Amino acid sequence: MFTKKTAQFILFFLVLLVIFQTGCKKNPMAPDMEDFTRPVIWINAFEMSFTASEASANSSSQILKVKNSGINTLTYSISDDADWLSVSPPNGSSTGQILEHLVSIDKSGLEAQDDSYTSVITITSSESYNSPQKVNVSLTISKSVLPQQDDPDDGDDPPPGDDPSALSASCSGSPVSGVVPLDVSFTASASGGIAPYSYSWNFGDGQSYSSQNPSHTYSSAGTYTAILTVTDSTNSKATDSTTITTSASQPPATGNKIEVKCNPSSASADTIVNVPISIKGNENEIKVFGLELTFDPNMFEFQSVEKGNLTGSWAAVAGNETTSGTLKIGGFLGAGTSIPTGSDGSIAIVKLKVTGSSYSSGQQCQVSINSYTDDIAGMSPEPANTTFTLQK
């Protein structure tokens, strides 16, 4: 008999079944295509630092740059959580152009302390794919150091011109503009304070370095503010900055090609083979792409898909195995930097593990790419496949 208790048991079983099926669904690795039609917040820095002493003036203001690196119009607002920090203007609207906001500090009423004062700038947009974006801000205030009376004959006087109350820094980068990838040499100098000095750079693209005269490669087009921080032996700090501009485009395209290779091209079982998918001389700026890669499942076992050297700043480059030996691969820039025309380099790297248990030594197989979509649609394969040889 179909009783009320039986009905309750069946209902309970169905609920468990739904929960189990939902929990066991694989999360797709490829990007959600709906995200490609939304605005994306791009900012030029995720950290800003200011330094000052109790007796000195406020540190120079810095520029926060914001733009829409996605689709349609990005309307956003900017806020912070500290009384000593201000951002002007506090909002903006971009269809792709860069907007500048002045970030300033007012250290009135703040005292020197061992730890830096910290705050967070938050950029929010109701329609953006990646809202909110945050910038961590630090303010270091040191005590003013007065010159000490010293015996001129004891041999430990600071070098001539060193003034503990007047540490200053200056820097420059040459050349100031050029076609990416752009190698830039930086120079720095310091005066005042108490030697020796230490030099710390923030190159404006997320990379940092500690050296007086470093070299740095900018791989993407844009305008970057390289910030130098000099610290003397009393831990007093001074800053300066220099602007580097890279071209918005590469030289004329040299073929609009896409290719695939195996590295290494021959190996034994259990070896991880890198399969870079690369472009050369793309005629279109690349912000999103899709393609398929096929391999012999009797020779390889799929491991992962990683970003290439041209997509290192992108929000996602991923792939999943739709059928045995077939990968669906896609990527989109999000808040990253688009690939300018004429670029050379990899957009994705597939990792395959050699199995080859049913093959004899010297036997070969093909790895191929096809079905190019979005911003790489129309690119010519050269080659579209590569040969791998098993060694035993």
VEXGUFI-65040 format. One record per residue (C-alpha): residue number from 1; residue in one letter; z, x, y. Coordinates in steps of 0.02 Angstrom, whole numbers, plus 50000, padded with zeros to 5 digits. Each point is the difference from the previous one (the first is absolute). Layout:
N
R  NUM  A  Z  X  Y
...
***
This chain:
392
R  1  M  50000  50000  50000
R  2  F  49955  50061  50175
R  3  T  50171  49996  50081
R  4  K  50061  50044  50174
R  5  K  50077  50159  49930
R  6  T  49832  50049  49923
R  7  A  49913  49972  50167
R  8  Q  50127  50109  50090
R  9  F  49974  50139  49872
R  10  I  49810  49994  50022
R  11  L  50016  50003  50190
R  12  F  50118  50150  49989
R  13  F  49876  50091  49885
R  14  L  49854  49967  50120
R  15  V  50100  50069  50147
R  16  L  50039  50158  49902
R  17  L  49817  50018  49954
R  18  V  49944  49988  50182
R  19  I  50131  50128  50053
R  20  F  49948  50118  49861
R  21  Q  49814  49987  50039
R  22  T  50032  50024  50185
R  23  G  50109  50153  49971
R  24  C  49875  50077  49880
R  25  K  49848  49989  50114
R  26  K  49935  50169  50050
R  27  N  50000  50035  50185
R  28  P  49820  50037  50053
R  29  M  49978  50179  50061
R  30  A  49847  49961  50104
R  31  P  50027  49947  50183
R  32  D  50009  49815  50045
R  33  M  49833  49960  50084
R  34  E  50084  49876  50118
R  35  D  50089  50148  50082
R  36  F  49832  50069  50058
R  37  T  49977  49856  50125
R  38  R  50164  50025  50093
R  39  P  50050  50112  50146
R  40  V  50087  50163  49956
R  41  I  50125  50092  50112
R  42  W  49957  50185  50026
R  43  I  50120  50114  50094
R  44  N  49982  50183  50042
R  45  A  50179  50051  49954
R  46  F  50141  49943  49889
R  47  E  50129  50115  50080
R  48  M  50039  50053  50179
R  49  S  50132  50121  50057
R  50  F  50073  50033  50173
R  51  T  50117  50140  50054
R  52  A  50104  50028  50156
R  53  S  50163  50079  50056
R  54  E  50139  49910  50090
R  55  A  49955  50078  50167
R  56  S  49810  49994  49984
R  57  A  49881  49861  50048
R  58  N  49934  49876  49874
R  59  S  49871  50065  49876
R  60  S  49818  49967  50040
R  61  S  49932  49833  49939
R  62  Q  49889  49994  49846
R  63  I  49851  49891  49956
R  64  L  50000  49877  49855
R  65  K  49822  49949  49955
R  66  V  49962  49836  49913
R  67  K  49837  49923  49941
R  68  N  49927  49875  49877
R  69  S  49922  50093  49853
R  70  G  49962  49838  49910
R  71  I  49899  49843  50035
R  72  N  50006  49873  50143
R  73  T  50127  50017  50142
R  74  L  50172  50079  49985
R  75  T  50130  49924  50119
R  76  Y  50167  50089  49990
R  77  S  50169  50025  50084
R  78  I  50111  50155  50011
R  79  S  50190  50003  49999
R  80  D  50138  50130  49980
R  81  D  50186  49998  49961
R  82  A  50074  50123  50127
R  83  D  50049  49983  50183
R  84  W  49943  50179  50036
R  85  L  49823  49967  49939
R  86  S  49858  49901  50078
R  87  V  49818  49966  49956
R  88  S  49872  49942  50128
R  89  P  49903  49888  49989
R  90  P  50096  49906  49864
R  91  N  49847  49915  49923
R  92  G  49812  50015  49979
R  93  S  49840  49932  49924
R  94  S  49866  50106  49915
R  95  T  49835  49966  49914
R  96  G  49985  50183  49953
R  97  Q  50033  50094  50163
R  98  I  50152  50113  50018
R  99  L  50137  49937  50117
R  100  E  50130  50119  50073
R  101  H  50185  49960  50025
R  102  L  50119  50112  50098
R  103  V  50159  50043  49903
R  104  S  50139  50057  50118
R  105  I  50184  50041  49988
R  106  D  50146  49984  50121
R  107  K  50147  50106  49945
R  108  S  50116  49935  50137
R  109  G  50175  49979  49930
R  110  L  49960  50093  49837
R  111  E  50099  50154  49952
R  112  A  49955  50152  49895
R  113  Q  50041  49979  49816
R  114  D  49965  50088  49836
R  115  D  49887  49862  49934
R  116  S  49848  49932  50088
R  117  Y  49997  49826  50075
R  118  T  49878  49895  49899
R  119  S  49899  49843  50028
R  120  V  49855  49908  49921
R  121  I  49845  49935  50090
R  122  T  49927  49850  49907
R  123  I  49821  49938  50018
R  124  T  49977  49823  49934
R  125  S  49854  49881  49982
R  126  S  50001  49830  49915
R  127  E  49821  50017  49938
R  128  S  49999  50184  49950
R  129  Y  49986  50059  49819
R  130  N  50130  50138  50022
R  131  S  50125  49930  50126
R  132  P  50124  50065  50048
R  133  Q  49969  50185  50035
R  134  K  50147  50109  50053
R  135  V  50020  50160  50100
R  136  N  50162  50098  49979
R  137  V  50059  50074  50165
R  138  S  50132  50134  50022
R  139  L  50083  50065  50158
R  140  T  50095  50165  49992
R  141  I  50117  50038  50145
R  142  S  50080  50172  50009
R  143  K  50136  50067  50112
R  144  S  49942  50102  50148
R  145  V  50025  50185  49965
R  146  L  50052  50105  50149
R  147  P  49959  50186  50013
R  148  Q  50147  50106  49943
R  149  Q  50062  50153  50090
R  150  D  49955  50153  49899
R  151  D  50024  50185  50010
R  152  P  49833  50072  50055
R  153  D  50035  50157  49902
R  154  D  50045  49927  49830
R  155  G  49818  49987  49944
R  156  D  50002  49817  49945
R  157  D  49931  49918  50156
R  158  P  49865  49869  49974
R  159  P  49821  50055  50039
R  160  P  49953  49994  50185
R  161  G  49958  49826  50060
R  162  D  50100  49909  49866
R  163  D  50099  49861  50084
R  164  P  50106  49890  49884
R  165  S  49982  49852  50119
R  166  A  49810  50007  50015
R  167  L  49921  50004  49828
R  168  S  49817  49949  50011
R  169  A  49855  49988  49879
R  170  S  49811  49996  50017
R  171  C  49860  49977  49874
R  172  S  49812  49981  49986
R  173  G  49871  49964  49867
R  174  S  49823  50066  49998
R  175  P  49871  49926  49989
R  176  V  50050  49835  50080
R  177  S  49857  49904  49920
R  178  G  49875  50015  49859
R  179  V  49924  49922  49843
R  180  V  50117  49966  49853
R  181  P  50060  50084  49895
R  182  L  50065  50100  50149
R  183  D  50101  50160  49982
R  184  V  50114  50024  50149
R  185  S  50100  50155  50047
R  186  F  50160  49968  50097
R  187  T  50097  50120  50110
R  188  A  50176  49982  50066
R  189  S  50115  50092  50118
R  190  A  50178  49980  50061
R  191  S  50104  50066  50144
R  192  G  50179  49984  50059
R  193  G  50140  49955  49884
R  194  I  50068  50131  49881
R  195  A  49881  50085  49879
R  196  P  49954  49998  49858
R  197  Y  49896  49841  50001
R  198  S  49942  49890  49857
R  199  Y  49841  49896  50011
R  200  S  49968  49830  49919
R  201  W  49837  49901  50011
R  202  N  49955  49817  49969
R  203  F  49810  49995  49994
R  204  G  49985  49814  50037
R  205  D  49924  49955  49831
R  206  G  50159  49997  49897
R  207  Q  50001  50187  49964
R  208  S  50128  50125  50064
R  209  Y  50018  50189  49998
R  210  S  50122  50134  50056
R  211  S  49910  50145  50079
R  212  Q  49965  50068  50173
R  213  N  49810  50006  49982
R  214  P  49945  49888  49855
R  215  S  49828  49937  49949
R  216  H  49971  49820  49948
R  217  T  49852  49900  49934
R  218  Y  49967  49824  50066
R  219  S  49897  49911  49867
R  220  S  49976  49834  50091
R  221  A  49928  49948  50167
R  222  G  50121  49954  50139
R  223  T  50109  50063  50141
R  224  Y  50160  50087  49948
R  225  T  50151  50059  50099
R  226  A  50072  50159  49927
R  227  I  50183  50018  50052
R  228  L  50090  50168  50005
R  229  T  50189  50015  49993
R  230  V  50081  50167  50040
R  231  T  50182  50032  49954
R  232  D  50098  50151  50062
R  233  S  50152  50085  49923
R  234  T  50119  49880  50089
R  235  N  49907  49851  49923
R  236  S  49931  49951  50171
R  237  K  49829  49918  49982
R  238  A  49844  49984  50107
R  239  T  49836  49910  49962
R  240  D  49818  50002  50053
R  241  S  49843  49916  49934
R  242  T  49813  50024  49994
R  243  T  49861  49876  49961
R  244  I  49864  50029  49869
R  245  T  49847  49887  49989
R  246  T  49883  49997  49850
R  247  S  49828  49922  50001
R  248  A  49978  49817  49953
R  249  S  49853  50043  49888
R  250  Q  49936  50138  49888
R  251  P  49829  50084  50015
R  252  P  49852  49893  49943
R  253  A  50015  49936  49824
R  254  T  49928  50115  49867
R  255  G  49954  49879  49864
R  256  N  50125  49855  49984
R  257  K  50044  50060  49824
R  258  I  50139  49959  49878
R  259  E  50038  50101  49844
R  260  V  50121  50022  49855
R  261  K  50055  50159  49909
R  262  C  50120  50052  49863
R  263  N  50124  50139  50030
R  264  P  50006  50086  49880
R  265  S  49831  49954  49925
R  266  S  50057  50053  49826
R  267  A  50173  50003  49923
R  268  S  50102  49968  49843
R  269  A  50106  49850  49953
R  270  D  50151  49954  50109
R  271  T  49921  50080  50154
R  272  I  50007  49900  50162
R  273  V  49826  49995  50078
R  274  N  49982  49963  50186
R  275  V  49847  49895  50043
R  276  P  49973  50006  50189
R  277  I  49885  49868  50076
R  278  S  49926  50081  50156
R  279  I  49884  49957  50144
R  280  K  49884  50107  50104
R  281  G  49925  49952  50167
R  282  N  50050  49816  50002
R  283  E  49895  49902  50125
R  284  N  50136  49868  50029
R  285  E  50180  50018  50052
R  286  I  50106  49962  49846
R  287  K  50154  49888  50013
R  288  V  49993  49915  49830
R  289  F  49905  50033  49839
R  290  G  49982  49941  49821
R  291  L  49912  50067  49845
R  292  E  50008  50011  49811
R  293  L  50024  50153  49889
R  294  T  49957  50000  49815
R  295  F  50053  50125  49867
R  296  D  50002  50016  49811
R  297  P  50167  49927  49941
R  298  N  49982  50099  49838
R  299  M  50002  50161  50101
R  300  F  50121  49958  50142
R  301  E  50157  49900  50037
R  302  F  50018  49934  50179
R  303  Q  50152  50069  50095
R  304  S  49992  49958  50186
R  305  V  49898  49990  50161
R  306  E  50054  50105  50150
R  307  K  49944  50016  50181
R  308  G  49866  50127  50044
R  309  N  50007  50126  50142
R  310  L  49907  49878  50115
R  311  T  50117  49854  49960
R  312  G  50168  50088  50001
R  313  S  50063  49895  50148
R  314  W  49936  49833  49930
R  315  A  50113  49856  49953
R  316  A  49932  49989  49823
R  317  V  49876  50077  49880
R  318  A  50027  49931  49825
R  319  G  49915  49941  49843
R  320  N  50028  49909  49837
R  321  E  49910  49995  49833
R  322  T  49910  49833  49993
R  323  T  49928  50032  49827
R  324  S  50014  50147  49881
R  325  G  49916  50147  50087
R  326  T  49964  49908  50164
R  327  L  50103  50025  50158
R  328  K  49992  49893  50156
R  329  I  50044  50113  50148
R  330  G  50031  49947  50180
R  331  G  50078  50064  50161
R  332  F  50036  49946  50178
R  333  L  50067  50096  50149
R  334  G  50138  49883  50062
R  335  A  50086  50101  50136
R  336  G  49909  50158  49945
R  337  T  49849  50086  50076
R  338  S  49822  49944  49961
R  339  I  49874  50123  49929
R  340  P  49874  50043  50139
R  341  T  49814  50012  49966
R  342  G  49934  50164  49930
R  343  S  50159  50040  49903
R  344  D  50008  50107  49843
R  345  G  50143  49982  49875
R  346  S  50082  49891  49869
R  347  I  50050  49818  50023
R  348  A  50089  49980  49832
R  349  I  50054  50109  49853
R  350  V  50009  49925  49826
R  351  K  50111  50085  49871
R  352  L  49947  49988  49817
R  353  K  50089  50073  49849
R  354  V  49890  50077  49864
R  355  T  50028  49923  49828
R  356  G  49835  50028  49908
R  357  S  50078  49977  49829
R  358  S  49839  49929  49925
R  359  Y  49888  50135  50075
R  360  S  49959  50175  49942
R  361  S  50004  50156  50107
R  362  G  49852  50012  50118
R  363  Q  49966  49813  50002
R  364  Q  49962  49928  50174
R  365  C  50023  49837  50093
R  366  Q  49958  49929  50172
R  367  V  50112  49941  50143
R  368  S  49906  49888  50123
R  369  I  50023  49905  50162
R  370  N  49909  49842  50059
R  371  S  50015  49835  50093
R  372  Y  50037  50071  50174
R  373  T  50064  49866  50120
R  374  D  50068  49976  50176
R  375  D  49976  50152  50114
R  376  I  49923  50110  49864
R  377  A  49871  49869  49950
R  378  G  49827  50077  50003
R  379  M  50056  50180  49971
R  380  S  49888  50098  49883
R  381  P  50077  50077  49843
R  382  E  49973  50187  49984
R  383  P  50044  50002  49860
R  384  A  50068  49834  49939
R  385  N  50064  50079  49840
R  386  T  50074  50161  49936
R  387  T  50010  50078  49827
R  388  F  50161  50049  49912
R  389  T  50005  50112  49845
R  390  L  50142  49996  49872
R  391  Q  50073  50165  49942
R  392  K  50102  50023  49843
***
